Amino acid sequence: MSFRVTHYVRRTAGKEAWIPLTFLTRAVGSSESGPYFLGFETFRPISLEEVKSRQVNDTVKMLEWPHKIEPGQALWLSPAYDVWLASEADPIGDPAKLLLERGNFAFPTAHDILKIASDRWLKSHVIKEVFLSQEFKWLLGDYLNSKEAPHTLYHPQWQRRLRVLALERLRELASRLKLDIQIKEHHLQEQEHRYDHIERLIADRNITLPLEVIFETSARQRAVKVVQLANVEHLALLYNVRGTAARQIELRGEELYDGGGDWLRPIRESDLLVCVPTYQAPDHFITDAIAFDRLRPKQKTQEPTIDRLAAWIVDNQDNGLIVCDMGVAYQIQARLRDKVEFGLATYDQPIPVGIAYKESDAEWGQLLEALVREVLSSGDERVAASVGETVSRCRALGLTWVQDLGNAA
């Protein structure tokens, strides 16, 4: 069967990346009366009346001109809110991509998204259950205001509100569709952060961790995506002040280091050893750098915990350099006090930071995105104050808040 794409589900454009759109089709040769289908799935026809009801509340928008779409193609939303028909694998690089629509539109609400949630999404959540946890905390610990460990973990009011809203909306969905969606709230036991474990919880067990934020590195994108809250551009180069590592590459604390262009080149040409936190964004960055011969393989090592990183920089004070994010650097400083300092360097490109969801579950990601907008634009004074505090902490830790998600200028 051949298809024409006729409608798409409204959603928020990405800050920089193109985002796939959920779209409706009908068979080539069929009339406007339908039936319609969700993408290429023909097992559940959608009536014209149902499609029109979604258009009334602006959840779904009709294309001015239906266009033939082939398997391997998809509908894409650019950051400029242009709608493109392009390759599913490489939309931007597709020489045959076709602009179908220009223009801006209103964001869908969580209620709108729930009204058009696909059967595939509903069935997957009924079978797998929906997990919402409050026990994993995100990286903005109170490392800036204290040199003592342990530190007070940061629980912003707006994220707590997000968790409550997510539960409310899921229960509304279960009631409206008379579905037995099992919502389990697990209190996961505290332990040292292992991001490979957190990623597996999200990807394999469909767990949502609303009090955790994840860096969406290229290594993670096949498993998880994020509702973007911020970008991270800088990482820390931490060294032992008693050693010679900083002098070897002319690194000065609290300055942006560029190394004459590619900041990795002086390190590659030196005898320095580089240690990274296991399976965090700097680990992915340095691993890629080695693949492209920007660093020698024998220069890299890794440690899984803050205590092990701190011990490593003490043992390798003469030629050791820890490449990590600023939050990790502050934690190491809290343990070693005045023995270490750090300068700053930049990632090759900004990394999106946000609340993670399973990569293949676009509908749930879209719902979380709408809930974030709802919380941040609620007008609640406590929420607004907590967003302002979060923005300040983001800046202190090298993160740039994505301000168009709310009124946290």
BALOBA-1460 file (C-alpha; in Angstrom, 3 decimals):
// residues 409
<rec num="1" residu="m" x="0.000" y="0.000" z="0.000"/>
<rec num="2" residu="s" x="1.235" y="3.522" z="-0.847"/>
<rec num="3" residu="f" x="0.551" y="6.442" z="1.492"/>
<rec num="4" residu="r" x="0.132" y="10.208" z="1.501"/>
<rec num="5" residu="v" x="0.967" y="12.163" z="4.649"/>
<rec num="6" residu="t" x="-1.958" y="14.422" z="5.527"/>
<rec num="7" residu="h" x="-1.627" y="15.645" z="9.129"/>
<rec num="8" residu="y" x="0.915" y="15.880" z="11.921"/>
<rec num="9" residu="v" x="0.829" y="16.161" z="15.705"/>
<rec num="10" residu="r" x="1.951" y="19.545" z="17.000"/>
<rec num="11" residu="r" x="4.968" y="19.657" z="19.291"/>
<rec num="12" residu="t" x="7.745" y="21.941" z="20.498"/>
<rec num="13" residu="a" x="10.678" y="22.492" z="18.171"/>
<rec num="14" residu="g" x="14.163" y="21.642" z="19.354"/>
<rec num="15" residu="k" x="16.652" y="24.334" z="20.272"/>
<rec num="16" residu="e" x="19.105" y="23.192" z="17.581"/>
<rec num="17" residu="a" x="18.230" y="19.693" z="16.345"/>
<rec num="18" residu="w" x="15.479" y="18.592" z="13.971"/>
<rec num="19" residu="i" x="12.749" y="16.586" z="15.739"/>
<rec num="20" residu="p" x="10.589" y="13.819" z="14.182"/>
<rec num="21" residu="l" x="6.853" y="14.481" z="14.063"/>
<rec num="22" residu="t" x="4.109" y="11.931" z="14.595"/>
<rec num="23" residu="f" x="2.062" y="12.011" z="11.392"/>
<rec num="24" residu="l" x="-1.193" y="10.687" z="9.912"/>
<rec num="25" residu="t" x="-1.565" y="9.167" z="6.468"/>
<rec num="26" residu="r" x="-4.188" y="7.825" z="4.121"/>
<rec num="27" residu="a" x="-3.824" y="5.437" z="1.212"/>
<rec num="28" residu="v" x="-2.955" y="6.862" z="-2.201"/>
<rec num="29" residu="g" x="-6.174" y="6.959" z="-4.215"/>
<rec num="30" residu="s" x="-8.444" y="7.229" z="-1.180"/>
<rec num="31" residu="s" x="-10.665" y="10.263" z="-0.615"/>
<rec num="32" residu="e" x="-10.537" y="12.833" z="2.162"/>
<rec num="33" residu="s" x="-13.081" y="10.741" z="4.044"/>
<rec num="34" residu="g" x="-10.301" y="8.275" z="4.853"/>
<rec num="35" residu="p" x="-9.662" y="6.007" z="6.568"/>
<rec num="36" residu="y" x="-6.513" y="7.524" z="8.123"/>
<rec num="37" residu="f" x="-3.608" y="5.765" z="9.789"/>
<rec num="38" residu="l" x="-0.930" y="6.572" z="12.335"/>
<rec num="39" residu="g" x="2.174" y="6.671" z="10.149"/>
<rec num="40" residu="f" x="2.452" y="3.383" z="8.254"/>
<rec num="41" residu="e" x="0.478" y="1.358" z="10.834"/>
<rec num="42" residu="t" x="-2.692" y="0.069" z="9.174"/>
<rec num="43" residu="f" x="-3.987" y="-2.211" z="11.931"/>
<rec num="44" residu="r" x="-6.025" y="0.592" z="13.522"/>
<rec num="45" residu="p" x="-7.814" y="2.850" z="11.031"/>
<rec num="46" residu="i" x="-8.692" y="6.353" z="12.242"/>
<rec num="47" residu="s" x="-11.975" y="7.882" z="11.151"/>
<rec num="48" residu="l" x="-12.296" y="11.323" z="9.586"/>
<rec num="49" residu="e" x="-14.469" y="12.372" z="12.532"/>
<rec num="50" residu="e" x="-11.712" y="11.479" z="14.998"/>
<rec num="51" residu="v" x="-9.132" y="13.375" z="12.959"/>
<rec num="52" residu="k" x="-11.372" y="16.456" z="12.797"/>
<rec num="53" residu="s" x="-11.922" y="16.371" z="16.553"/>
<rec num="54" residu="r" x="-8.149" y="16.566" z="17.024"/>
<rec num="55" residu="q" x="-7.964" y="19.497" z="14.628"/>
<rec num="56" residu="v" x="-10.561" y="21.404" z="16.624"/>
<rec num="57" residu="n" x="-8.383" y="21.458" z="19.758"/>
<rec num="58" residu="d" x="-5.225" y="22.092" z="17.694"/>
<rec num="59" residu="t" x="-3.573" y="18.829" z="18.725"/>
<rec num="60" residu="v" x="-3.334" y="17.847" z="15.068"/>
<rec num="61" residu="k" x="-2.676" y="20.129" z="12.089"/>
<rec num="62" residu="m" x="-3.616" y="19.336" z="8.503"/>
<rec num="63" residu="l" x="-1.048" y="19.897" z="5.761"/>
<rec num="64" residu="e" x="-2.189" y="22.242" z="3.007"/>
<rec num="65" residu="w" x="-1.177" y="19.683" z="0.393"/>
<rec num="66" residu="p" x="-1.003" y="15.932" z="1.166"/>
<rec num="67" residu="h" x="2.220" y="14.440" z="-0.145"/>
<rec num="68" residu="k" x="3.286" y="10.891" z="-0.952"/>
<rec num="69" residu="i" x="5.540" y="9.389" z="1.714"/>
<rec num="70" residu="e" x="7.640" y="6.238" z="1.413"/>
<rec num="71" residu="p" x="8.996" y="3.838" z="4.065"/>
<rec num="72" residu="g" x="12.335" y="5.239" z="5.180"/>
<rec num="73" residu="q" x="10.981" y="8.783" z="5.127"/>
<rec num="74" residu="a" x="9.609" y="10.790" z="8.035"/>
<rec num="75" residu="l" x="8.147" y="14.172" z="8.855"/>
<rec num="76" residu="w" x="10.570" y="16.532" z="10.635"/>
<rec num="77" residu="l" x="10.233" y="19.789" z="12.573"/>
<rec num="78" residu="s" x="13.175" y="22.174" z="12.299"/>
<rec num="79" residu="p" x="14.168" y="24.660" z="15.041"/>
<rec num="80" residu="a" x="12.511" y="27.346" z="12.869"/>
<rec num="81" residu="y" x="9.218" y="25.368" z="13.045"/>
<rec num="82" residu="d" x="9.402" y="24.417" z="9.372"/>
<rec num="83" residu="v" x="7.894" y="21.015" z="8.521"/>
<rec num="84" residu="w" x="10.009" y="18.861" z="6.203"/>
<rec num="85" residu="l" x="9.548" y="15.518" z="4.469"/>
<rec num="86" residu="a" x="12.979" y="13.890" z="4.565"/>
<rec num="87" residu="s" x="15.019" y="10.766" z="5.175"/>
<rec num="88" residu="e" x="14.355" y="9.001" z="8.460"/>
<rec num="89" residu="a" x="18.102" y="8.457" z="8.951"/>
<rec num="90" residu="d" x="19.574" y="11.832" z="7.887"/>
<rec num="91" residu="p" x="16.959" y="14.530" z="7.310"/>
<rec num="92" residu="i" x="19.328" y="17.497" z="7.156"/>
<rec num="93" residu="g" x="21.720" y="15.778" z="4.749"/>
<rec num="94" residu="d" x="18.938" y="14.397" z="2.533"/>
<rec num="95" residu="p" x="19.360" y="16.069" z="-0.902"/>
<rec num="96" residu="a" x="15.739" y="15.205" z="-1.756"/>
<rec num="97" residu="k" x="14.188" y="16.688" z="1.408"/>
<rec num="98" residu="l" x="11.036" y="18.660" z="0.763"/>
<rec num="99" residu="l" x="9.695" y="21.669" z="2.672"/>
<rec num="100" residu="l" x="5.985" y="21.057" z="3.293"/>
<rec num="101" residu="e" x="5.080" y="23.958" z="5.566"/>
<rec num="102" residu="r" x="6.473" y="27.079" z="7.140"/>
<rec num="103" residu="g" x="5.129" y="28.776" z="10.210"/>
<rec num="104" residu="n" x="4.830" y="28.893" z="13.973"/>
<rec num="105" residu="f" x="2.086" y="27.377" z="16.066"/>
<rec num="106" residu="a" x="0.920" y="27.080" z="19.639"/>
<rec num="107" residu="f" x="2.419" y="24.392" z="21.835"/>
<rec num="108" residu="p" x="0.141" y="21.418" z="22.574"/>
<rec num="109" residu="t" x="-0.872" y="20.943" z="26.179"/>
<rec num="110" residu="a" x="-0.504" y="17.723" z="28.139"/>
<rec num="111" residu="h" x="-4.262" y="17.186" z="27.777"/>
<rec num="112" residu="d" x="-3.985" y="17.548" z="23.978"/>
<rec num="113" residu="i" x="-1.190" y="15.007" z="23.804"/>
<rec num="114" residu="l" x="-3.050" y="12.495" z="25.936"/>
<rec num="115" residu="k" x="-6.073" y="12.782" z="23.648"/>
<rec num="116" residu="i" x="-4.116" y="11.526" z="20.662"/>
<rec num="117" residu="a" x="-1.723" y="9.110" z="22.361"/>
<rec num="118" residu="s" x="-1.280" y="6.121" z="20.094"/>
<rec num="119" residu="d" x="-2.380" y="2.595" z="20.885"/>
<rec num="120" residu="r" x="1.258" y="1.512" z="20.699"/>
<rec num="121" residu="w" x="2.178" y="3.920" z="23.489"/>
<rec num="122" residu="l" x="-0.773" y="2.978" z="25.653"/>
<rec num="123" residu="k" x="-0.185" y="-0.751" z="25.271"/>
<rec num="124" residu="s" x="3.522" y="-0.467" z="25.986"/>
<rec num="125" residu="h" x="2.834" y="1.340" z="29.238"/>
<rec num="126" residu="v" x="0.067" y="-1.006" z="30.310"/>
<rec num="127" residu="i" x="2.399" y="-3.962" z="29.807"/>
<rec num="128" residu="k" x="5.585" y="-2.436" z="31.201"/>
<rec num="129" residu="e" x="3.991" y="-0.200" z="33.814"/>
<rec num="130" residu="v" x="5.078" y="3.374" z="34.343"/>
<rec num="131" residu="f" x="7.730" y="3.978" z="36.968"/>
<rec num="132" residu="l" x="8.160" y="7.351" z="38.606"/>
<rec num="133" residu="s" x="10.956" y="7.668" z="41.137"/>
<rec num="134" residu="q" x="11.884" y="10.497" z="43.451"/>
<rec num="135" residu="e" x="15.029" y="8.959" z="44.876"/>
<rec num="136" residu="f" x="17.684" y="9.698" z="42.248"/>
<rec num="137" residu="k" x="18.692" y="13.347" z="42.528"/>
<rec num="138" residu="w" x="20.155" y="15.541" z="39.858"/>
<rec num="139" residu="l" x="23.619" y="17.001" z="39.701"/>
<rec num="140" residu="l" x="23.057" y="20.438" z="41.208"/>
<rec num="141" residu="g" x="24.164" y="19.482" z="44.693"/>
<rec num="142" residu="d" x="25.078" y="22.222" z="47.128"/>
<rec num="143" residu="y" x="28.779" y="21.967" z="46.278"/>
<rec num="144" residu="l" x="29.285" y="25.703" z="45.906"/>
<rec num="145" residu="n" x="28.384" y="26.783" z="49.413"/>
<rec num="146" residu="s" x="30.308" y="24.246" z="51.442"/>
<rec num="147" residu="k" x="33.677" y="22.551" z="51.556"/>
<rec num="148" residu="e" x="32.341" y="19.864" z="53.838"/>
<rec num="149" residu="a" x="31.014" y="16.463" z="52.786"/>
<rec num="150" residu="p" x="28.400" y="15.103" z="52.657"/>
<rec num="151" residu="h" x="26.518" y="17.853" z="50.825"/>
<rec num="152" residu="t" x="22.882" y="18.779" z="50.811"/>
<rec num="153" residu="l" x="21.260" y="17.575" z="47.602"/>
<rec num="154" residu="y" x="19.162" y="20.033" z="45.678"/>
<rec num="155" residu="h" x="15.425" y="19.354" z="45.244"/>
<rec num="156" residu="p" x="13.812" y="22.241" z="43.312"/>
<rec num="157" residu="q" x="10.131" y="22.862" z="43.908"/>
<rec num="158" residu="w" x="9.347" y="22.979" z="40.173"/>
<rec num="159" residu="q" x="10.645" y="19.427" z="39.651"/>
<rec num="160" residu="r" x="8.594" y="18.157" z="42.578"/>
<rec num="161" residu="r" x="5.549" y="19.769" z="40.970"/>
<rec num="162" residu="l" x="6.437" y="18.090" z="37.666"/>
<rec num="163" residu="r" x="6.402" y="14.700" z="39.366"/>
<rec num="164" residu="v" x="2.945" y="15.333" z="40.861"/>
<rec num="165" residu="l" x="1.563" y="16.507" z="37.495"/>
<rec num="166" residu="a" x="2.929" y="13.465" z="35.669"/>
<rec num="167" residu="l" x="1.115" y="11.180" z="38.098"/>
<rec num="168" residu="e" x="-2.119" y="13.191" z="37.777"/>
<rec num="169" residu="r" x="-2.087" y="13.109" z="33.972"/>
<rec num="170" residu="l" x="-1.426" y="9.381" z="33.811"/>
<rec num="171" residu="r" x="-4.312" y="8.690" z="36.180"/>
<rec num="172" residu="e" x="-6.571" y="10.907" z="34.053"/>
<rec num="173" residu="l" x="-5.571" y="8.891" z="31.004"/>
<rec num="174" residu="a" x="-6.262" y="5.594" z="32.742"/>
<rec num="175" residu="s" x="-9.693" y="6.809" z="33.879"/>
<rec num="176" residu="r" x="-10.704" y="8.286" z="30.513"/>
<rec num="177" residu="l" x="-9.756" y="5.211" z="28.504"/>
<rec num="178" residu="k" x="-10.764" y="2.712" z="31.207"/>
<rec num="179" residu="l" x="-7.275" y="1.221" z="31.152"/>
<rec num="180" residu="d" x="-5.574" y="-0.547" z="34.014"/>
<rec num="181" residu="i" x="-2.324" y="1.421" z="33.804"/>
<rec num="182" residu="q" x="-0.214" y="0.418" z="36.778"/>
<rec num="183" residu="i" x="1.685" y="3.416" z="38.105"/>
<rec num="184" residu="k" x="4.425" y="2.314" z="40.461"/>
<rec num="185" residu="e" x="6.440" y="4.782" z="42.465"/>
<rec num="186" residu="h" x="9.677" y="3.090" z="43.431"/>
<rec num="187" residu="h" x="11.919" y="4.539" z="46.108"/>
<rec num="188" residu="l" x="15.243" y="3.470" z="44.690"/>
<rec num="189" residu="q" x="17.963" y="2.923" z="47.246"/>
<rec num="190" residu="e" x="20.640" y="5.597" z="47.416"/>
<rec num="191" residu="q" x="24.017" y="4.700" z="45.984"/>
<rec num="192" residu="e" x="26.957" y="6.299" z="44.195"/>
<rec num="193" residu="h" x="25.768" y="7.659" z="40.856"/>
<rec num="194" residu="r" x="26.397" y="5.285" z="37.959"/>
<rec num="195" residu="y" x="25.006" y="6.802" z="34.800"/>
<rec num="196" residu="d" x="25.267" y="3.576" z="32.807"/>
<rec num="197" residu="h" x="22.912" y="2.035" z="35.389"/>
<rec num="198" residu="i" x="20.530" y="5.008" z="35.273"/>
<rec num="199" residu="e" x="20.477" y="4.842" z="31.468"/>
<rec num="200" residu="r" x="19.608" y="1.125" z="31.581"/>
<rec num="201" residu="l" x="16.783" y="1.759" z="34.058"/>
<rec num="202" residu="i" x="15.273" y="4.316" z="31.700"/>
<rec num="203" residu="a" x="15.812" y="2.377" z="28.463"/>
<rec num="204" residu="d" x="15.123" y="-1.194" z="29.602"/>
<rec num="205" residu="r" x="12.496" y="-0.783" z="32.307"/>
<rec num="206" residu="n" x="10.802" y="2.401" z="31.092"/>
<rec num="207" residu="i" x="11.543" y="4.224" z="34.325"/>
<rec num="208" residu="t" x="11.142" y="7.994" z="34.524"/>
<rec num="209" residu="l" x="13.334" y="9.853" z="37.016"/>
<rec num="210" residu="p" x="11.884" y="13.374" z="37.253"/>
<rec num="211" residu="l" x="14.400" y="14.522" z="39.886"/>
<rec num="212" residu="e" x="17.355" y="13.416" z="37.755"/>
<rec num="213" residu="v" x="18.806" y="15.237" z="34.773"/>
<rec num="214" residu="i" x="20.915" y="13.550" z="32.122"/>
<rec num="215" residu="f" x="23.434" y="14.843" z="29.585"/>
<rec num="216" residu="e" x="22.260" y="13.703" z="26.147"/>
<rec num="217" residu="t" x="25.633" y="12.737" z="24.697"/>
<rec num="218" residu="s" x="25.953" y="11.081" z="21.308"/>
<rec num="219" residu="a" x="26.757" y="7.807" z="23.085"/>
<rec num="220" residu="r" x="23.396" y="7.882" z="24.887"/>
<rec num="221" residu="q" x="21.132" y="9.023" z="22.066"/>
<rec num="222" residu="r" x="20.280" y="5.527" z="20.858"/>
<rec num="223" residu="a" x="18.895" y="4.641" z="24.283"/>
<rec num="224" residu="v" x="17.561" y="7.862" z="25.831"/>
<rec num="225" residu="k" x="16.477" y="11.351" z="24.818"/>
<rec num="226" residu="v" x="15.882" y="14.357" z="27.048"/>
<rec num="227" residu="v" x="13.316" y="17.095" z="27.480"/>
<rec num="228" residu="q" x="15.880" y="19.861" z="27.307"/>
<rec num="229" residu="l" x="16.291" y="22.203" z="30.255"/>
<rec num="230" residu="a" x="19.805" y="23.491" z="29.618"/>
<rec num="231" residu="n" x="22.991" y="23.152" z="27.582"/>
<rec num="232" residu="v" x="26.422" y="22.322" z="28.911"/>
<rec num="233" residu="e" x="29.362" y="23.836" z="27.053"/>
<rec num="234" residu="h" x="32.250" y="23.693" z="29.529"/>
<rec num="235" residu="l" x="34.097" y="20.934" z="31.316"/>
<rec num="236" residu="a" x="36.708" y="21.147" z="34.066"/>
<rec num="237" residu="l" x="40.424" y="20.330" z="33.835"/>
<rec num="238" residu="l" x="41.347" y="19.556" z="37.431"/>
<rec num="239" residu="y" x="44.963" y="19.284" z="38.565"/>
<rec num="240" residu="n" x="47.020" y="18.881" z="41.715"/>
<rec num="241" residu="v" x="48.574" y="22.229" z="42.682"/>
<rec num="242" residu="r" x="51.688" y="20.425" z="43.953"/>
<rec num="243" residu="g" x="52.390" y="18.856" z="40.577"/>
<rec num="244" residu="t" x="53.557" y="20.113" z="37.198"/>
<rec num="245" residu="a" x="50.597" y="19.128" z="35.015"/>
<rec num="246" residu="a" x="49.169" y="22.651" z="34.786"/>
<rec num="247" residu="r" x="52.556" y="24.188" z="34.016"/>
<rec num="248" residu="q" x="53.254" y="21.635" z="31.271"/>
<rec num="249" residu="i" x="50.278" y="22.848" z="29.218"/>
<rec num="250" residu="e" x="50.109" y="26.419" z="30.597"/>
<rec num="251" residu="l" x="46.761" y="25.844" z="32.304"/>
<rec num="252" residu="r" x="45.577" y="28.370" z="34.889"/>
<rec num="253" residu="g" x="42.776" y="27.825" z="37.355"/>
<rec num="254" residu="e" x="39.348" y="29.363" z="36.669"/>
<rec num="255" residu="e" x="40.327" y="30.445" z="33.140"/>
<rec num="256" residu="l" x="38.991" y="29.166" z="29.833"/>
<rec num="257" residu="y" x="41.730" y="27.052" z="28.283"/>
<rec num="258" residu="d" x="41.977" y="26.703" z="24.519"/>
<rec num="259" residu="g" x="45.523" y="25.378" z="24.103"/>
<rec num="260" residu="g" x="46.058" y="27.531" z="21.042"/>
<rec num="261" residu="g" x="42.991" y="26.205" z="19.248"/>
<rec num="262" residu="d" x="42.374" y="22.530" z="19.936"/>
<rec num="263" residu="w" x="42.840" y="22.324" z="23.709"/>
<rec num="264" residu="l" x="43.539" y="18.583" z="23.497"/>
<rec num="265" residu="r" x="46.642" y="19.033" z="21.307"/>
<rec num="266" residu="p" x="49.034" y="20.208" z="24.066"/>
<rec num="267" residu="i" x="47.832" y="17.326" z="26.239"/>
<rec num="268" residu="r" x="48.408" y="14.800" z="23.452"/>
<rec num="269" residu="e" x="51.925" y="16.115" z="22.914"/>
<rec num="270" residu="s" x="52.755" y="15.942" z="26.638"/>
<rec num="271" residu="d" x="53.363" y="13.086" z="29.078"/>
<rec num="272" residu="l" x="50.143" y="13.833" z="30.962"/>
<rec num="273" residu="l" x="47.658" y="11.157" z="31.995"/>
<rec num="274" residu="v" x="43.957" y="11.954" z="31.737"/>
<rec num="275" residu="c" x="41.375" y="10.455" z="34.096"/>
<rec num="276" residu="v" x="37.612" y="10.750" z="33.548"/>
<rec num="277" residu="p" x="34.532" y="9.754" z="35.583"/>
<rec num="278" residu="t" x="33.326" y="6.449" z="34.182"/>
<rec num="279" residu="y" x="30.461" y="6.687" z="31.682"/>
<rec num="280" residu="q" x="29.843" y="10.382" z="32.132"/>
<rec num="281" residu="a" x="29.845" y="12.985" z="29.349"/>
<rec num="282" residu="p" x="33.613" y="13.712" z="29.599"/>
<rec num="283" residu="d" x="34.275" y="9.957" z="29.284"/>
<rec num="284" residu="h" x="32.301" y="9.893" z="26.035"/>
<rec num="285" residu="f" x="34.083" y="13.035" z="24.829"/>
<rec num="286" residu="i" x="37.585" y="11.729" z="25.532"/>
<rec num="287" residu="t" x="36.769" y="8.313" z="24.034"/>
<rec num="288" residu="d" x="35.687" y="10.025" z="20.804"/>
<rec num="289" residu="a" x="38.826" y="12.191" z="20.886"/>
<rec num="290" residu="i" x="41.014" y="9.069" z="21.014"/>
<rec num="291" residu="a" x="39.123" y="7.546" z="18.074"/>
<rec num="292" residu="f" x="40.007" y="10.608" z="15.978"/>
<rec num="293" residu="d" x="43.647" y="10.686" z="17.138"/>
<rec num="294" residu="r" x="43.285" y="13.820" z="19.248"/>
<rec num="295" residu="l" x="44.611" y="11.934" z="22.283"/>
<rec num="296" residu="r" x="46.726" y="8.807" z="22.682"/>
<rec num="297" residu="p" x="44.925" y="5.701" z="24.049"/>
<rec num="298" residu="k" x="47.497" y="5.105" z="26.780"/>
<rec num="299" residu="q" x="46.881" y="8.564" z="28.197"/>
<rec num="300" residu="k" x="43.302" y="7.793" z="29.268"/>
<rec num="301" residu="t" x="42.085" y="6.055" z="32.385"/>
<rec num="302" residu="q" x="38.825" y="6.234" z="34.330"/>
<rec num="303" residu="e" x="37.499" y="5.918" z="37.847"/>
<rec num="304" residu="p" x="33.897" y="5.185" z="38.855"/>
<rec num="305" residu="t" x="33.497" y="7.270" z="42.039"/>
<rec num="306" residu="i" x="34.382" y="10.676" z="43.457"/>
<rec num="307" residu="d" x="36.568" y="9.073" z="46.145"/>
<rec num="308" residu="r" x="38.506" y="7.090" z="43.547"/>
<rec num="309" residu="l" x="38.976" y="10.192" z="41.380"/>
<rec num="310" residu="a" x="40.266" y="12.118" z="44.388"/>
<rec num="311" residu="a" x="42.700" y="9.313" z="45.244"/>
<rec num="312" residu="w" x="43.900" y="9.157" z="41.622"/>
<rec num="313" residu="i" x="44.809" y="12.852" z="41.437"/>
<rec num="314" residu="v" x="46.738" y="12.530" z="44.706"/>
<rec num="315" residu="d" x="48.643" y="9.496" z="43.400"/>
<rec num="316" residu="n" x="49.323" y="11.180" z="40.048"/>
<rec num="317" residu="q" x="50.031" y="14.684" z="41.263"/>
<rec num="318" residu="d" x="52.969" y="15.314" z="38.886"/>
<rec num="319" residu="n" x="51.405" y="14.352" z="35.564"/>
<rec num="320" residu="g" x="47.688" y="13.766" z="36.258"/>
<rec num="321" residu="l" x="44.737" y="15.723" z="34.872"/>
<rec num="322" residu="i" x="41.093" y="14.940" z="35.607"/>
<rec num="323" residu="v" x="38.679" y="15.909" z="32.814"/>
<rec num="324" residu="c" x="35.199" y="16.147" z="34.325"/>
<rec num="325" residu="d" x="32.135" y="18.332" z="34.611"/>
<rec num="326" residu="m" x="32.175" y="21.231" z="37.039"/>
<rec num="327" residu="g" x="29.854" y="19.520" z="39.504"/>
<rec num="328" residu="v" x="32.304" y="16.627" z="39.798"/>
<rec num="329" residu="a" x="35.232" y="19.060" z="40.111"/>
<rec num="330" residu="y" x="33.540" y="20.788" z="43.070"/>
<rec num="331" residu="q" x="32.975" y="17.423" z="44.759"/>
<rec num="332" residu="i" x="36.656" y="16.508" z="44.391"/>
<rec num="333" residu="q" x="37.641" y="19.930" z="45.741"/>
<rec num="334" residu="a" x="35.374" y="19.353" z="48.736"/>
<rec num="335" residu="r" x="37.382" y="16.254" z="49.594"/>
<rec num="336" residu="l" x="40.881" y="17.559" z="48.845"/>
<rec num="337" residu="r" x="40.336" y="21.226" z="49.756"/>
<rec num="338" residu="d" x="43.291" y="23.371" z="48.637"/>
<rec num="339" residu="k" x="45.244" y="20.522" z="47.058"/>
<rec num="340" residu="v" x="43.495" y="20.877" z="43.690"/>
<rec num="341" residu="e" x="42.295" y="23.593" z="41.323"/>
<rec num="342" residu="f" x="40.673" y="23.488" z="37.918"/>
<rec num="343" residu="g" x="40.492" y="25.449" z="34.691"/>
<rec num="344" residu="l" x="37.788" y="25.239" z="32.037"/>
<rec num="345" residu="a" x="37.668" y="23.908" z="28.486"/>
<rec num="346" residu="t" x="34.816" y="23.509" z="26.008"/>
<rec num="347" residu="y" x="33.057" y="20.551" z="24.461"/>
<rec num="348" residu="d" x="33.186" y="20.473" z="20.658"/>
<rec num="349" residu="q" x="29.493" y="21.369" z="20.694"/>
<rec num="350" residu="p" x="26.948" y="22.076" z="23.444"/>
<rec num="351" residu="i" x="25.317" y="18.996" z="24.994"/>
<rec num="352" residu="p" x="21.576" y="19.075" z="25.789"/>
<rec num="353" residu="v" x="20.767" y="18.511" z="29.467"/>
<rec num="354" residu="g" x="17.335" y="17.527" z="30.694"/>
<rec num="355" residu="i" x="14.870" y="14.965" z="32.005"/>
<rec num="356" residu="a" x="15.441" y="11.669" z="30.230"/>
<rec num="357" residu="y" x="12.971" y="9.266" z="28.676"/>
<rec num="358" residu="k" x="13.234" y="6.139" z="26.563"/>
<rec num="359" residu="e" x="14.358" y="7.060" z="23.021"/>
<rec num="360" residu="s" x="11.726" y="4.919" z="21.308"/>
<rec num="361" residu="d" x="8.891" y="6.405" z="23.393"/>
<rec num="362" residu="a" x="8.351" y="9.730" z="21.624"/>
<rec num="363" residu="e" x="4.814" y="10.169" z="22.973"/>
<rec num="364" residu="w" x="5.954" y="10.010" z="26.590"/>
<rec num="365" residu="g" x="8.734" y="12.467" z="25.819"/>
<rec num="366" residu="q" x="6.200" y="14.785" z="24.236"/>
<rec num="367" residu="l" x="4.003" y="14.547" z="27.329"/>
<rec num="368" residu="l" x="6.933" y="15.308" z="29.649"/>
<rec num="369" residu="e" x="7.798" y="18.281" z="27.444"/>
<rec num="370" residu="a" x="4.278" y="19.653" z="27.775"/>
<rec num="371" residu="l" x="4.318" y="19.083" z="31.544"/>
<rec num="372" residu="v" x="7.596" y="20.989" z="31.891"/>
<rec num="373" residu="r" x="6.046" y="23.944" z="30.036"/>
<rec num="374" residu="e" x="2.931" y="23.726" z="32.198"/>
<rec num="375" residu="v" x="4.939" y="23.785" z="35.420"/>
<rec num="376" residu="l" x="7.318" y="26.564" z="34.403"/>
<rec num="377" residu="s" x="4.528" y="28.827" z="33.159"/>
<rec num="378" residu="s" x="2.163" y="28.126" z="36.068"/>
<rec num="379" residu="g" x="2.623" y="31.513" z="37.763"/>
<rec num="380" residu="d" x="3.085" y="29.825" z="41.153"/>
<rec num="381" residu="e" x="5.437" y="32.018" z="43.211"/>
<rec num="382" residu="r" x="7.229" y="29.079" z="44.836"/>
<rec num="383" residu="v" x="7.773" y="27.427" z="41.477"/>
<rec num="384" residu="a" x="9.042" y="30.684" z="39.967"/>
<rec num="385" residu="a" x="11.456" y="31.169" z="42.870"/>
<rec num="386" residu="s" x="12.791" y="27.622" z="42.545"/>
<rec num="387" residu="v" x="13.274" y="28.057" z="38.782"/>
<rec num="388" residu="g" x="15.249" y="31.234" z="39.439"/>
<rec num="389" residu="e" x="17.430" y="29.401" z="41.945"/>
<rec num="390" residu="t" x="17.947" y="26.547" z="39.488"/>
<rec num="391" residu="v" x="19.018" y="28.965" z="36.764"/>
<rec num="392" residu="s" x="21.585" y="30.509" z="39.127"/>
<rec num="393" residu="r" x="22.964" y="27.100" z="40.032"/>
<rec num="394" residu="c" x="23.113" y="26.124" z="36.372"/>
<rec num="395" residu="r" x="25.234" y="29.162" z="35.594"/>
<rec num="396" residu="a" x="27.585" y="28.394" z="38.477"/>
<rec num="397" residu="l" x="28.088" y="24.885" z="37.134"/>
<rec num="398" residu="g" x="28.666" y="25.842" z="33.513"/>
<rec num="399" residu="l" x="25.137" y="25.118" z="32.268"/>
<rec num="400" residu="t" x="23.102" y="27.510" z="30.136"/>
<rec num="401" residu="w" x="19.401" y="27.386" z="30.945"/>
<rec num="402" residu="v" x="17.076" y="27.085" z="27.937"/>
<rec num="403" residu="q" x="15.027" y="30.130" z="28.846"/>
<rec num="404" residu="d" x="12.183" y="29.681" z="26.372"/>
<rec num="405" residu="l" x="10.880" y="26.751" z="28.448"/>
<rec num="406" residu="g" x="9.630" y="29.185" z="31.051"/>
<rec num="407" residu="n" x="9.889" y="32.672" z="32.431"/>
<rec num="408" residu="a" x="13.205" y="32.157" z="34.168"/>
<rec num="409" residu="a" x="15.190" y="34.895" z="32.493"/>
